[in-house]
Amino acid sequence: MDEPDGWYAVALGADIEPSTSAGTRLFGHELVVWRDAAGAVHVWEDRCPHRGMRLSFGFVRGDHIACLYHGWRYDAAGQCRFIPAHPDLDVSPMIRTRTYPCRERAGLIWVRWGAPADAPETAPDAAEAVPVSPLRSLYLDAPAARLAVALGGAGSDGLTRIDLDGSSVLVAVQPLAAEASAAHIVVPVPPDAPAADLARLAAACVALRRSIEGAVP
Amino acid sequence: MNRAVNLRLYDYELDENGYKVRLALGALGLACETVAVDMVPGAEQTRSPLIDLNPLGTLPILVDGATVLREAEAILAYLARRYDPAGTWLPQEPAAFGETLMWLAFATRELHAASLARRAALFDHPGDGPDLERRARAAFRIMEDHIVLRGVSGADWFAGTGPTIADLALFPAFALSRDFGIDHEAYPGLRRWSRRVRGLPGFCTMPGIPDYH
């Protein structure tokens, strides 16, 4: 599939808690999104160079993530620092994972896709530091293009403002694979928004997904 | 410290239904004698003497004195009523009680597809893999929608105000879903919920659920 350069949201910030990891995809490429104990987020290729195990199955300790298979431990730069089976080994700088520039803006975790290695790491343009409440990530059995059309023809880069059950919300589209996409939805209100409003909007998300997937009875 | 009671559980370590009971025993702090049954490949539960305890030929089976119970969800309800005097794991309050039973039914019916998908993947049991996977995904989506809705309303668990046996009955199918090829990508709410379940006092793992927390 076509893979336009740009910043893509891959998760709600609130859904990646400190010291946890999650696997996701962008254009079919498997990524691990993880947050270290100090709160910084990281987005990498989801692959341990040792045996190809997905790092998202692993576990976070401090500012390292470790592979579930053999405990190889990687620092925040993606460099392997420790191999439990060879505790005295000074690990080669060749043993490292592919990392991507990432940022947190507007309650979302963004990854820079397709940037040349020496490109400046600018923030996602559309996602200014607006106060938001996270609503939910909606995973759809539908291509990102169909999702974008349903949102009003917006592109798949940045944030789109839509009306959801009478309220204005912001949506970022994540192309997962050819036939799968995600809509990361935040509400542009301060974090102390009334819970009843969020519950109403979370319920409206289910109807939105149903209409996009074409499953309306 | 586990309370000394006279419980015996007929169990197979890789069986997610037995795991539900192990989770409940841990949560309630109950000691239990476990009898390991050769379910795969031996199908020992379908022959005497186990078939005399449970004519359905299924596991798990719990024996507590004169009481003999089959069906994981029924065993969970029994253990909660019998050994949880505070009544939090099977809530007394009518709405929370009803919600708990509603999700117990979901665990036995909708999540049965996940159970069959896992048996097909791990034990070469017969079954339409793609159809089972589709039905398991549909069930996980309903769970995800529910726990997200609960979350924005300030609730962390499937029913009532705290963890119940519904959470314990629902946990294994989701936590083991990678055994049959369903990743957790599409279920951020369930990911966070399963982390809470892992943090419950007395929580235990089983093969397929890594022990790293």
Chai-1 contact restraints between the chains, C-beta under 6 A:
chainA,res_idxA,chainB,res_idxB,connection_type,confidence,min_distance_angstrom,max_distance_angstrom,comment,restraint_id
A,D15,B,P188,contact,1.0,0.0,6.0,A-B,restraint_1
A,G23,B,E185,contact,1.0,0.0,6.0,A-B,restraint_2
A,T24,B,E185,contact,1.0,0.0,6.0,A-B,restraint_3
A,F59,B,Y212,contact,1.0,0.0,6.0,A-B,restraint_4
A,L68,B,P210,contact,1.0,0.0,6.0,A-B,restraint_5
A,R136,B,V148,contact,1.0,0.0,6.0,A-B,restraint_6
A,S137,B,P188,contact,1.0,0.0,6.0,A-B,restraint_7
A,Y139,B,A186,contact,1.0,0.0,6.0,A-B,restraint_8
A,A195,B,S153,contact,1.0,0.0,6.0,A-B,restraint_9
A,A195,B,G154,contact,1.0,0.0,6.0,A-B,restraint_10
A,L198,B,V152,contact,1.0,0.0,6.0,A-B,restraint_11
A,A199,B,V152,contact,1.0,0.0,6.0,A-B,restraint_12
A,A199,B,S153,contact,1.0,0.0,6.0,A-B,restraint_13
A,A202,B,V148,contact,1.0,0.0,6.0,A-B,restraint_14
A,A202,B,L149,contact,1.0,0.0,6.0,A-B,restraint_15
A,A202,B,V152,contact,1.0,0.0,6.0,A-B,restraint_16
A,V206,B,D145,contact,1.0,0.0,6.0,A-B,restraint_17
